[in-house]
């Protein structure tokens, strides 16, 4: 059984036991959360599509860690104008372990 879930403006295909990185969610490590925006469920041959979300379906997950990505360097330059700007960026993200998928009852 797998599902397609939307969180942080992105979509993820998840199955029970998967570990995924999503945009930062509130919560501490080892906390349980529920993702309610399920777009599609697939259980063998039975496929349920949402319009836009599957009613009553949810994904149970556990927060493994709150981390930051590797440093990204932003460099701007305009030639012959003595214009140079250098900035850095590190995006926050959350590591989730999918513990269960519940379908609509």
Biopython code that builds the backbone (N, CA, C, O; Angstrom):
import numpy as np
from Bio.PDB.StructureBuilder import StructureBuilder

atoms = [
    (1, "UNK", "N", (0.847, -1.177, 0.000)),
    (1, "UNK", "CA", (0.000, 0.000, 0.000)),
    (1, "UNK", "C", (0.892, 1.239, 0.000)),
    (1, "UNK", "O", (1.851, 1.325, 0.767)),
    (2, "UNK", "N", (0.565, 2.198, -0.870)),
    (2, "UNK", "CA", (1.283, 3.463, -0.882)),
    (2, "UNK", "C", (0.284, 4.596, -1.060)),
    (2, "UNK", "O", (-0.876, 4.381, -1.414)),
    (3, "UNK", "N", (0.770, 5.820, -0.803)),
    (3, "UNK", "CA", (-0.070, 7.003, -0.913)),
    (3, "UNK", "C", (0.760, 8.147, -1.473)),
    (3, "UNK", "O", (1.989, 8.139, -1.407)),
    (4, "UNK", "N", (0.061, 9.129, -2.023)),
    (4, "UNK", "CA", (0.690, 10.368, -2.448)),
    (4, "UNK", "C", (0.167, 11.451, -1.524)),
    (4, "UNK", "O", (-1.037, 11.697, -1.451)),
    (5, "UNK", "N", (1.093, 12.101, -0.814)),
    (5, "UNK", "CA", (0.724, 13.089, 0.191)),
    (5, "UNK", "C", (1.329, 14.437, -0.179)),
    (5, "UNK", "O", (2.412, 14.504, -0.761)),
    (6, "UNK", "N", (0.620, 15.511, 0.165)),
    (6, "UNK", "CA", (1.099, 16.857, -0.118)),
    (6, "UNK", "C", (1.469, 17.529, 1.198)),
    (6, "UNK", "O", (0.662, 17.574, 2.127)),
    (7, "UNK", "N", (2.690, 18.050, 1.275)),
    (7, "UNK", "CA", (3.124, 18.827, 2.426)),
    (7, "UNK", "C", (4.226, 19.789, 1.982)),
    (7, "UNK", "O", (5.108, 19.423, 1.205)),
    (8, "UNK", "N", (4.164, 21.006, 2.478)),
    (8, "UNK", "CA", (5.171, 21.998, 2.123)),
    (8, "UNK", "C", (5.135, 22.401, 0.665)),
    (8, "UNK", "O", (6.156, 22.824, 0.123)),
    (9, "UNK", "N", (3.981, 22.280, 0.011)),
    (9, "UNK", "CA", (3.871, 22.652, -1.392)),
    (9, "UNK", "C", (4.420, 21.624, -2.359)),
    (9, "UNK", "O", (4.485, 21.877, -3.562)),
    (10, "UNK", "N", (4.816, 20.464, -1.849)),
    (10, "UNK", "CA", (5.364, 19.411, -2.701)),
    (10, "UNK", "C", (4.580, 18.126, -2.474)),
    (10, "UNK", "O", (3.873, 17.987, -1.476)),
    (11, "UNK", "N", (4.711, 17.193, -3.403)),
    (11, "UNK", "CA", (4.036, 15.904, -3.306)),
    (11, "UNK", "C", (5.064, 14.799, -3.144)),
    (11, "UNK", "O", (6.128, 14.822, -3.763)),
    (12, "UNK", "N", (4.724, 13.823, -2.293)),
    (12, "UNK", "CA", (5.625, 12.708, -2.012)),
    (12, "UNK", "C", (4.866, 11.397, -2.109)),
    (12, "UNK", "O", (3.747, 11.282, -1.609)),
    (13, "UNK", "N", (5.474, 10.410, -2.752)),
    (13, "UNK", "CA", (4.925, 9.061, -2.787)),
    (13, "UNK", "C", (5.516, 8.315, -1.591)),
    (13, "UNK", "O", (6.733, 8.162, -1.494)),
    (14, "UNK", "N", (4.655, 7.849, -0.680)),
    (14, "UNK", "CA", (5.133, 7.230, 0.554)),
    (14, "UNK", "C", (4.485, 5.868, 0.764)),
    (14, "UNK", "O", (3.357, 5.616, 0.341)),
    (15, "UNK", "N", (5.230, 5.012, 1.424)),
    (15, "UNK", "CA", (4.735, 3.715, 1.868)),
    (15, "UNK", "C", (5.147, 3.561, 3.331)),
    (15, "UNK", "O", (6.005, 4.295, 3.822)),
    (16, "UNK", "N", (4.541, 2.620, 4.010)),
    (16, "UNK", "CA", (4.860, 2.419, 5.416)),
    (16, "UNK", "C", (6.325, 2.011, 5.564)),
    (16, "UNK", "O", (6.804, 1.119, 4.864)),
    (17, "UNK", "N", (7.035, 2.679, 6.489)),
    (17, "UNK", "CA", (8.439, 2.392, 6.719)),
    (17, "UNK", "C", (9.388, 3.297, 5.956)),
    (17, "UNK", "O", (10.593, 3.255, 6.207)),
    (18, "UNK", "N", (8.891, 4.121, 5.029)),
    (18, "UNK", "CA", (9.743, 5.040, 4.274)),
    (18, "UNK", "C", (10.255, 6.165, 5.156)),
    (18, "UNK", "O", (9.589, 6.572, 6.108)),
    (19, "UNK", "N", (11.437, 6.663, 4.836)),
    (19, "UNK", "CA", (12.009, 7.840, 5.488)),
    (19, "UNK", "C", (12.157, 8.907, 4.420)),
    (19, "UNK", "O", (12.838, 8.696, 3.417)),
    (20, "UNK", "N", (11.514, 10.071, 4.633)),
    (20, "UNK", "CA", (11.526, 11.131, 3.630)),
    (20, "UNK", "C", (11.954, 12.448, 4.267)),
    (20, "UNK", "O", (11.848, 12.634, 5.479)),
    (21, "UNK", "N", (12.444, 13.364, 3.418)),
    (21, "UNK", "CA", (12.789, 14.716, 3.844)),
    (21, "UNK", "C", (11.740, 15.658, 3.292)),
    (21, "UNK", "O", (11.508, 15.689, 2.084)),
    (22, "UNK", "N", (11.098, 16.434, 4.168)),
    (22, "UNK", "CA", (10.068, 17.384, 3.753)),
    (22, "UNK", "C", (10.444, 18.771, 4.253)),
    (22, "UNK", "O", (11.357, 18.920, 5.066)),
    (23, "UNK", "N", (9.736, 19.785, 3.763)),
    (23, "UNK", "CA", (9.935, 21.138, 4.270)),
    (23, "UNK", "C", (9.691, 21.142, 5.772)),
    (23, "UNK", "O", (8.961, 20.292, 6.282)),
    (24, "UNK", "N", (10.288, 22.080, 6.479)),
    (24, "UNK", "CA", (10.261, 22.104, 7.941)),
    (24, "UNK", "C", (8.841, 22.086, 8.488)),
    (24, "UNK", "O", (7.991, 22.883, 8.092)),
    (25, "UNK", "N", (8.607, 21.156, 9.409)),
    (25, "UNK", "CA", (7.343, 21.044, 10.134)),
    (25, "UNK", "C", (7.610, 21.290, 11.614)),
    (25, "UNK", "O", (8.699, 20.998, 12.110)),
    (26, "UNK", "N", (6.627, 21.821, 12.310)),
    (26, "UNK", "CA", (6.779, 22.086, 13.737)),
    (26, "UNK", "C", (6.769, 20.774, 14.506)),
    (26, "UNK", "O", (5.991, 19.873, 14.194)),
    (27, "UNK", "N", (7.633, 20.665, 15.512)),
    (27, "UNK", "CA", (7.681, 19.471, 16.338)),
    (27, "UNK", "C", (9.098, 19.085, 16.690)),
    (27, "UNK", "O", (10.055, 19.454, 16.009)),
    (28, "UNK", "N", (9.211, 18.336, 17.765)),
    (28, "UNK", "CA", (10.507, 17.854, 18.227)),
    (28, "UNK", "C", (10.766, 16.451, 17.677)),
    (28, "UNK", "O", (9.868, 15.805, 17.136)),
    (29, "UNK", "N", (12.005, 15.996, 17.826)),
    (29, "UNK", "CA", (12.355, 14.642, 17.406)),
    (29, "UNK", "C", (11.569, 13.632, 18.237)),
    (29, "UNK", "O", (11.302, 13.866, 19.416)),
    (30, "UNK", "N", (11.203, 12.519, 17.629)),
    (30, "UNK", "CA", (10.415, 11.424, 18.211)),
    (30, "UNK", "C", (8.951, 11.787, 18.458)),
    (30, "UNK", "O", (8.231, 11.010, 19.085)),
    (31, "UNK", "N", (8.498, 12.935, 17.986)),
    (31, "UNK", "CA", (7.090, 13.305, 18.107)),
    (31, "UNK", "C", (6.301, 12.684, 16.953)),
    (31, "UNK", "O", (6.835, 12.483, 15.862)),
    (32, "UNK", "N", (5.038, 12.387, 17.203)),
    (32, "UNK", "CA", (4.167, 11.834, 16.160)),
    (32, "UNK", "C", (3.354, 12.958, 15.534)),
    (32, "UNK", "O", (2.875, 13.851, 16.232)),
    (33, "UNK", "N", (3.202, 12.911, 14.224)),
    (33, "UNK", "CA", (2.374, 13.880, 13.517)),
    (33, "UNK", "C", (1.480, 13.150, 12.528)),
    (33, "UNK", "O", (1.723, 11.992, 12.187)),
    (34, "UNK", "N", (0.447, 13.841, 12.075)),
    (34, "UNK", "CA", (-0.476, 13.289, 11.094)),
    (34, "UNK", "C", (-0.519, 14.211, 9.891)),
    (34, "UNK", "O", (-0.703, 15.420, 10.030)),
    (35, "UNK", "N", (-0.351, 13.641, 8.718)),
    (35, "UNK", "CA", (-0.454, 14.383, 7.465)),
    (35, "UNK", "C", (-1.819, 14.076, 6.866)),
    (35, "UNK", "O", (-2.107, 12.928, 6.527)),
    (36, "UNK", "N", (-2.661, 15.098, 6.735)),
    (36, "UNK", "CA", (-4.034, 14.879, 6.306)),
    (36, "UNK", "C", (-4.303, 15.132, 4.837)),
    (36, "UNK", "O", (-5.365, 14.758, 4.340)),
    (37, "UNK", "N", (-3.381, 15.754, 4.130)),
    (37, "UNK", "CA", (-3.610, 16.095, 2.725)),
    (37, "UNK", "C", (-3.155, 14.946, 1.828)),
    (37, "UNK", "O", (-2.105, 15.023, 1.191)),
    (38, "UNK", "N", (-3.957, 13.882, 1.784)),
    (38, "UNK", "CA", (-3.654, 12.698, 0.977)),
    (38, "UNK", "C", (-4.319, 12.865, -0.377)),
    (38, "UNK", "O", (-5.538, 13.014, -0.457)),
    (39, "UNK", "N", (-3.523, 12.842, -1.446)),
    (39, "UNK", "CA", (-4.040, 13.048, -2.800)),
    (39, "UNK", "C", (-4.480, 11.754, -3.456)),
    (39, "UNK", "O", (-5.403, 11.758, -4.270)),
    (40, "UNK", "N", (-3.822, 10.622, -3.109)),
    (40, "UNK", "CA", (-4.135, 9.353, -3.737)),
    (40, "UNK", "C", (-3.737, 8.211, -2.818)),
    (40, "UNK", "O", (-2.723, 8.283, -2.124)),
    (41, "UNK", "N", (-4.537, 7.165, -2.819)),
    (41, "UNK", "CA", (-4.233, 5.928, -2.094)),
    (41, "UNK", "C", (-4.246, 4.773, -3.073)),
    (41, "UNK", "O", (-5.092, 4.711, -3.965)),
    (42, "UNK", "N", (-3.309, 3.862, -2.903)),
    (42, "UNK", "CA", (-3.261, 2.677, -3.750)),
    (42, "UNK", "C", (-3.040, 1.461, -2.852)),
    (42, "UNK", "O", (-2.020, 1.355, -2.171)),
    (43, "UNK", "N", (-4.008, 0.551, -2.862)),
    (43, "UNK", "CA", (-3.919, -0.673, -2.075)),
    (43, "UNK", "C", (-4.097, -1.846, -3.031)),
    (43, "UNK", "O", (-5.215, -2.300, -3.276)),
    (44, "UNK", "N", (-2.983, -2.327, -3.566)),
    (44, "UNK", "CA", (-3.055, -3.405, -4.554)),
    (44, "UNK", "C", (-3.657, -2.884, -5.849)),
    (44, "UNK", "O", (-3.099, -1.996, -6.492)),
    (45, "UNK", "N", (-4.817, -3.451, -6.230)),
    (45, "UNK", "CA", (-5.506, -3.025, -7.453)),
    (45, "UNK", "C", (-6.470, -1.884, -7.200)),
    (45, "UNK", "O", (-6.949, -1.258, -8.146)),
    (46, "UNK", "N", (-6.764, -1.602, -5.939)),
    (46, "UNK", "CA", (-7.735, -0.553, -5.595)),
    (46, "UNK", "C", (-7.032, 0.795, -5.489)),
    (46, "UNK", "O", (-6.189, 0.994, -4.614)),
    (47, "UNK", "N", (-7.384, 1.727, -6.391)),
    (47, "UNK", "CA", (-6.796, 3.060, -6.408)),
    (47, "UNK", "C", (-7.883, 4.075, -6.101)),
    (47, "UNK", "O", (-8.940, 4.070, -6.733)),
    (48, "UNK", "N", (-7.627, 4.954, -5.124)),
    (48, "UNK", "CA", (-8.574, 5.997, -4.753)),
    (48, "UNK", "C", (-7.931, 7.351, -4.984)),
    (48, "UNK", "O", (-6.909, 7.675, -4.380)),
    (49, "UNK", "N", (-8.539, 8.144, -5.867)),
    (49, "UNK", "CA", (-8.057, 9.494, -6.139)),
    (49, "UNK", "C", (-8.906, 10.489, -5.379)),
    (49, "UNK", "O", (-10.113, 10.300, -5.234)),
    (50, "UNK", "N", (-8.285, 11.541, -4.896)),
    (50, "UNK", "CA", (-9.006, 12.584, -4.190)),
    (50, "UNK", "C", (-9.418, 13.687, -5.138)),
    (50, "UNK", "O", (-8.910, 13.802, -6.254)),
    (51, "UNK", "N", (-10.373, 14.514, -4.656)),
    (51, "UNK", "CA", (-10.810, 15.647, -5.450)),
    (51, "UNK", "C", (-10.951, 16.869, -4.554)),
    (51, "UNK", "O", (-12.094, 17.222, -4.266)),
    (52, "UNK", "N", (-9.936, 17.535, -4.096)),
    (52, "UNK", "CA", (-8.523, 17.289, -4.336)),
    (52, "UNK", "C", (-7.901, 16.299, -3.355)),
    (52, "UNK", "O", (-6.850, 15.731, -3.653)),
    (53, "UNK", "N", (-8.529, 16.071, -2.174)),
    (53, "UNK", "CA", (-7.955, 15.163, -1.188)),
    (53, "UNK", "C", (-8.895, 13.990, -0.941)),
    (53, "UNK", "O", (-10.106, 14.108, -1.129)),
    (54, "UNK", "N", (-8.336, 12.859, -0.519)),
    (54, "UNK", "CA", (-9.126, 11.679, -0.182)),
    (54, "UNK", "C", (-9.726, 11.913, 1.201)),
    (54, "UNK", "O", (-9.003, 12.137, 2.171)),
    (55, "UNK", "N", (-11.049, 11.860, 1.282)),
    (55, "UNK", "CA", (-11.731, 12.137, 2.552)),
    (55, "UNK", "C", (-11.469, 11.016, 3.550)),
    (55, "UNK", "O", (-11.587, 9.836, 3.221)),
    (56, "UNK", "N", (-11.112, 11.401, 4.770)),
    (56, "UNK", "CA", (-10.905, 10.436, 5.842)),
    (56, "UNK", "C", (-9.561, 9.739, 5.842)),
    (56, "UNK", "O", (-9.257, 8.997, 6.776)),
    (57, "UNK", "N", (-8.753, 9.956, 4.825)),
    (57, "UNK", "CA", (-7.441, 9.299, 4.760)),
    (57, "UNK", "C", (-6.396, 10.166, 5.455)),
    (57, "UNK", "O", (-6.456, 11.394, 5.411)),
    (58, "UNK", "N", (-5.444, 9.504, 6.093)),
    (58, "UNK", "CA", (-4.371, 10.240, 6.749)),
    (58, "UNK", "C", (-3.108, 9.384, 6.797)),
    (58, "UNK", "O", (-3.155, 8.161, 6.666)),
    (59, "UNK", "N", (-1.995, 10.055, 6.986)),
    (59, "UNK", "CA", (-0.699, 9.403, 7.071)),
    (59, "UNK", "C", (-0.131, 9.689, 8.457)),
    (59, "UNK", "O", (-0.021, 10.847, 8.859)),
    (60, "UNK", "N", (0.227, 8.642, 9.180)),
    (60, "UNK", "CA", (0.864, 8.798, 10.488)),
    (60, "UNK", "C", (2.372, 8.743, 10.288)),
    (60, "UNK", "O", (2.891, 7.864, 9.600)),
    (61, "UNK", "N", (3.067, 9.699, 10.901)),
    (61, "UNK", "CA", (4.517, 9.759, 10.743)),
    (61, "UNK", "C", (5.166, 10.145, 12.065)),
    (61, "UNK", "O", (4.531, 10.713, 12.954)),
    (62, "UNK", "N", (6.446, 9.820, 12.166)),
    (62, "UNK", "CA", (7.237, 10.170, 13.337)),
    (62, "UNK", "C", (8.382, 11.059, 12.877)),
    (62, "UNK", "O", (9.045, 10.770, 11.881)),
    (63, "UNK", "N", (8.608, 12.151, 13.616)),
    (63, "UNK", "CA", (9.709, 13.052, 13.280)),
    (63, "UNK", "C", (11.005, 12.411, 13.750)),
    (63, "UNK", "O", (11.183, 12.157, 14.941)),
    (64, "UNK", "N", (11.909, 12.151, 12.811)),
    (64, "UNK", "CA", (13.201, 11.556, 13.137)),
    (64, "UNK", "C", (14.177, 12.648, 13.564)),
    (64, "UNK", "O", (14.872, 12.500, 14.569)),
    (65, "UNK", "N", (14.235, 13.747, 12.802)),
    (65, "UNK", "CA", (15.172, 14.822, 13.108)),
    (65, "UNK", "C", (14.747, 16.110, 12.418)),
    (65, "UNK", "O", (14.031, 16.094, 11.417)),
    (66, "UNK", "N", (15.203, 17.223, 12.978)),
    (66, "UNK", "CA", (15.088, 18.529, 12.340)),
    (66, "UNK", "C", (16.508, 18.901, 11.911)),
    (66, "UNK", "O", (17.406, 18.977, 12.749)),
    (67, "UNK", "N", (16.716, 19.131, 10.623)),
    (67, "UNK", "CA", (18.064, 19.375, 10.114)),
    (67, "UNK", "C", (18.085, 20.582, 9.198)),
    (67, "UNK", "O", (17.056, 21.191, 8.906)),
    (68, "UNK", "N", (19.302, 20.912, 8.749)),
    (68, "UNK", "CA", (19.503, 21.970, 7.760)),
    (68, "UNK", "C", (20.307, 21.395, 6.605)),
    (68, "UNK", "O", (21.187, 20.557, 6.802)),
    (69, "UNK", "N", (19.995, 21.852, 5.403)),
    (69, "UNK", "CA", (20.680, 21.336, 4.224)),
    (69, "UNK", "C", (22.089, 21.903, 4.127)),
    (69, "UNK", "O", (22.485, 22.750, 4.927)),
    (70, "UNK", "N", (22.829, 21.436, 3.157)),
    (70, "UNK", "CA", (24.176, 21.941, 2.913)),
    (70, "UNK", "C", (24.105, 23.402, 2.474)),
    (70, "UNK", "O", (23.079, 23.860, 1.972)),
    (71, "UNK", "N", (25.199, 24.119, 2.668)),
    (71, "UNK", "CA", (25.224, 25.543, 2.354)),
    (71, "UNK", "C", (25.148, 25.762, 0.845)),
    (71, "UNK", "O", (25.849, 25.113, 0.068)),
    (72, "UNK", "N", (24.288, 26.683, 0.455)),
    (72, "UNK", "CA", (24.114, 27.064, -0.938)),
    (72, "UNK", "C", (24.656, 28.479, -1.092)),
    (72, "UNK", "O", (24.248, 29.375, -0.353)),
    (73, "UNK", "N", (25.563, 28.695, -2.034)),
    (73, "UNK", "CA", (26.178, 30.001, -2.232)),
    (73, "UNK", "C", (25.473, 30.715, -3.372)),
    (73, "UNK", "O", (25.325, 30.174, -4.468)),
    (74, "UNK", "N", (25.040, 31.946, -3.096)),
    (74, "UNK", "CA", (24.410, 32.796, -4.098)),
    (74, "UNK", "C", (25.410, 33.895, -4.448)),
    (74, "UNK", "O", (25.789, 34.685, -3.584)),
    (75, "UNK", "N", (25.834, 33.948, -5.699)),
    (75, "UNK", "CA", (26.824, 34.937, -6.121)),
    (75, "UNK", "C", (26.261, 35.716, -7.300)),
    (75, "UNK", "O", (25.871, 35.141, -8.317)),
    (76, "UNK", "N", (26.226, 37.045, -7.145)),
    (76, "UNK", "CA", (25.749, 37.926, -8.208)),
    (76, "UNK", "C", (26.910, 38.794, -8.677)),
    (76, "UNK", "O", (27.728, 39.245, -7.876)),
    (77, "UNK", "N", (26.967, 39.019, -9.976)),
    (77, "UNK", "CA", (28.035, 39.854, -10.519)),
    (77, "UNK", "C", (27.546, 40.552, -11.778)),
    (77, "UNK", "O", (26.854, 39.960, -12.606)),
    (78, "UNK", "N", (27.915, 41.816, -11.907)),
    (78, "UNK", "CA", (27.693, 42.558, -13.146)),
    (78, "UNK", "C", (29.061, 42.973, -13.666)),
    (78, "UNK", "O", (29.796, 43.701, -12.998)),
    (79, "UNK", "N", (29.386, 42.517, -14.827)),
    (79, "UNK", "CA", (30.730, 42.758, -15.340)),
    (79, "UNK", "C", (30.977, 44.243, -15.605)),
    (79, "UNK", "O", (30.088, 44.995, -16.004)),
    (80, "UNK", "N", (32.203, 44.613, -15.368)),
    (80, "UNK", "CA", (32.691, 45.978, -15.589)),
    (80, "UNK", "C", (31.990, 47.027, -14.728)),
    (80, "UNK", "O", (32.130, 48.220, -15.000)),
    (81, "UNK", "N", (31.257, 46.634, -13.718)),
    (81, "UNK", "CA", (30.560, 47.606, -12.866)),
    (81, "UNK", "C", (31.044, 47.560, -11.414)),
    (81, "UNK", "O", (30.527, 48.290, -10.568)),
    (82, "UNK", "N", (32.021, 46.716, -11.122)),
    (82, "UNK", "CA", (32.513, 46.522, -9.764)),
    (82, "UNK", "C", (31.366, 46.141, -8.811)),
    (82, "UNK", "O", (31.314, 46.596, -7.669)),
    (83, "UNK", "N", (30.469, 45.311, -9.299)),
    (83, "UNK", "CA", (29.307, 44.867, -8.509)),
    (83, "UNK", "C", (29.421, 43.372, -8.256)),
    (83, "UNK", "O", (29.302, 42.567, -9.180)),
    (84, "UNK", "N", (29.651, 43.005, -7.005)),
    (84, "UNK", "CA", (29.722, 41.607, -6.607)),
    (84, "UNK", "C", (29.014, 41.448, -5.268)),
    (84, "UNK", "O", (29.265, 42.213, -4.337)),
    (85, "UNK", "N", (28.138, 40.465, -5.168)),
    (85, "UNK", "CA", (27.432, 40.173, -3.922)),
    (85, "UNK", "C", (27.503, 38.674, -3.678)),
    (85, "UNK", "O", (27.266, 37.868, -4.578)),
    (86, "UNK", "N", (27.830, 38.321, -2.453)),
    (86, "UNK", "CA", (27.905, 36.906, -2.099)),
    (86, "UNK", "C", (27.050, 36.678, -0.863)),
    (86, "UNK", "O", (27.234, 37.340, 0.159)),
    (87, "UNK", "N", (26.109, 35.735, -0.960)),
    (87, "UNK", "CA", (25.240, 35.373, 0.157)),
    (87, "UNK", "C", (25.225, 33.858, 0.294)),
    (87, "UNK", "O", (25.592, 33.132, -0.630)),
    (88, "UNK", "N", (24.799, 33.401, 1.446)),
    (88, "UNK", "CA", (24.669, 31.968, 1.708)),
    (88, "UNK", "C", (23.248, 31.667, 2.136)),
    (88, "UNK", "O", (22.529, 32.536, 2.628)),
    (89, "UNK", "N", (22.856, 30.411, 1.937)),
    (89, "UNK", "CA", (21.521, 29.988, 2.374)),
    (89, "UNK", "C", (21.571, 28.529, 2.785)),
    (89, "UNK", "O", (22.179, 27.700, 2.108)),
    (90, "UNK", "N", (20.917, 28.220, 3.912)),
    (90, "UNK", "CA", (20.755, 26.837, 4.360)),
    (90, "UNK", "C", (19.287, 26.627, 4.653)),
    (90, "UNK", "O", (18.727, 27.292, 5.524)),
    (91, "UNK", "N", (18.654, 25.712, 3.938)),
    (91, "UNK", "CA", (17.226, 25.451, 4.079)),
    (91, "UNK", "C", (16.988, 24.477, 5.227)),
    (91, "UNK", "O", (17.691, 23.475, 5.352)),
    (92, "UNK", "N", (15.995, 24.773, 6.064)),
    (92, "UNK", "CA", (15.594, 23.856, 7.126)),
    (92, "UNK", "C", (14.696, 22.768, 6.542)),
    (92, "UNK", "O", (13.896, 23.039, 5.646)),
    (93, "UNK", "N", (14.825, 21.541, 7.043)),
    (93, "UNK", "CA", (13.943, 20.467, 6.629)),
    (93, "UNK", "C", (13.726, 19.501, 7.776)),
    (93, "UNK", "O", (14.466, 19.506, 8.760)),
    (94, "UNK", "N", (12.708, 18.676, 7.639)),
    (94, "UNK", "CA", (12.344, 17.697, 8.654)),
    (94, "UNK", "C", (12.457, 16.309, 8.046)),
    (94, "UNK", "O", (12.024, 16.089, 6.915)),
    (95, "UNK", "N", (13.033, 15.377, 8.784)),
    (95, "UNK", "CA", (13.133, 13.985, 8.353)),
    (95, "UNK", "C", (11.988, 13.227, 9.016)),
    (95, "UNK", "O", (11.867, 13.208, 10.241)),
    (96, "UNK", "N", (11.145, 12.599, 8.186)),
    (96, "UNK", "CA", (9.977, 11.869, 8.685)),
    (96, "UNK", "C", (10.101, 10.377, 8.392)),
    (96, "UNK", "O", (10.613, 9.976, 7.347)),
    (97, "UNK", "N", (9.624, 9.567, 9.329)),
    (97, "UNK", "CA", (9.506, 8.129, 9.090)),
    (97, "UNK", "C", (8.015, 7.815, 9.083)),
    (97, "UNK", "O", (7.317, 8.086, 10.060)),
    (98, "UNK", "N", (7.532, 7.250, 7.995)),
    (98, "UNK", "CA", (6.116, 6.938, 7.844)),
    (98, "UNK", "C", (5.811, 5.685, 8.674)),
    (98, "UNK", "O", (6.406, 4.627, 8.469)),
    (99, "UNK", "N", (4.868, 5.831, 9.618)),
    (99, "UNK", "CA", (4.538, 4.708, 10.508)),
    (99, "UNK", "C", (3.230, 4.034, 10.121)),
    (99, "UNK", "O", (3.006, 2.885, 10.501)),
    (100, "UNK", "N", (2.367, 4.707, 9.384)),
    (100, "UNK", "CA", (1.110, 4.071, 9.008)),
    (100, "UNK", "C", (0.328, 4.880, 7.995)),
    (100, "UNK", "O", (0.446, 6.104, 7.928)),
    (101, "UNK", "N", (-0.472, 4.179, 7.208)),
    (101, "UNK", "CA", (-1.367, 4.800, 6.237)),
    (101, "UNK", "C", (-2.768, 4.305, 6.541)),
    (101, "UNK", "O", (-3.031, 3.103, 6.509)),
    (102, "UNK", "N", (-3.672, 5.240, 6.839)),
    (102, "UNK", "CA", (-5.056, 4.834, 7.113)),
    (102, "UNK", "C", (-5.964, 5.375, 6.029)),
    (102, "UNK", "O", (-5.915, 6.556, 5.684)),
    (103, "UNK", "N", (-6.796, 4.486, 5.495)),
    (103, "UNK", "CA", (-7.717, 4.845, 4.435)),
    (103, "UNK", "C", (-9.046, 5.304, 5.036)),
    (103, "UNK", "O", (-9.289, 5.142, 6.231)),
    (104, "UNK", "N", (-9.888, 5.870, 4.199)),
    (104, "UNK", "CA", (-11.213, 6.317, 4.640)),
    (104, "UNK", "C", (-12.050, 5.103, 5.037)),
    (104, "UNK", "O", (-11.992, 4.049, 4.403)),
    (105, "UNK", "N", (-12.806, 5.276, 6.073)),
    (105, "UNK", "CA", (-13.634, 4.171, 6.565)),
    (105, "UNK", "C", (-15.076, 4.355, 6.196)),
    (105, "UNK", "O", (-15.911, 3.516, 6.532)),
]
sb = StructureBuilder()
sb.init_structure("model")
sb.init_model(0)
sb.init_chain("A")
sb.init_seg("    ")
for serial, (resi, resn, name, xyz) in enumerate(atoms, 1):
    if name == "N":
        sb.init_residue(resn, " ", resi, " ")
    sb.init_atom(name, np.array(xyz, "f"), 0.0, 1.0, " ", f" {name:<3s}", serial, name[0])
structure = sb.get_structure()
